[in-house]
């Protein structure tokens, strides 16, 4: 991904270049491309977050989760708390927001990656 750009750069560029698309096939291809980039970005955040949390005490992790808007819920394991943190961090990222904008844009044209009968 580095040779071509970061997931953030790629998704921001894709969302911007897709703003005026109306052709369903082009929108579907943009969504498919965006989805692959979204997955790569999430995986990057997952690796980084797991590495960052490895040395944290449970109290420090709990604070980090709360600050990110992913409070460590009663009964949840440390692993579950970190997974919730990963998704909170990713969802708040410009890359994830760009993909969400692309999804909404495509949805406004009646385009999604799942056929209607699967939804």
Secondary structure, DSSP 8 states (H G I E B T S, - for coil): -TTT--HHHHHHHHHHHTTT---HHHHHHHHHHHHHHHHHHHHHHHHHHHHHHTT--HHHHHHHHHHTT----TT--HHHHHHHHHHHHHHTSHHHHHHHHHHHHHHHTT--SS-GGG-
